Amino acid sequence: MKVISFSDTHGLLPKINGEFDLMLLAGDISGPGGFEDKKKWWLTVFNDWFKNLSLKDTCRILITPGNHDNDYLMSSSKFMNEFHNEYGD
């Protein structure tokens, strides 16, 4: 099993090359700011970055919010549901 994991990027998303079976985003992924800033970041910057990844179809993705992500992600079941509906199985 090939795994890629990263955390504490605070809005600076890495370039990813290769094929993986599991991608773990282990907290503090979102950019700085308050609730509305993070909402915009997840819906634009993160979404665009994610759509441009060339992951194989079988790659599983696990996002664990960190303390800098919680205020938006944990209060936004709509975002998580939309993300899962578009990318999940």
Secondary structure, 3 states (H helix, E strand, C coil): CCEEEECCCCCCCCCCCCCCCEEEECCCCCCCCCHHHHHHHHHHHHHHHHHCCCCCCCCEEEECCCCCCHHHHCCCHHHHHHHHHHHCC
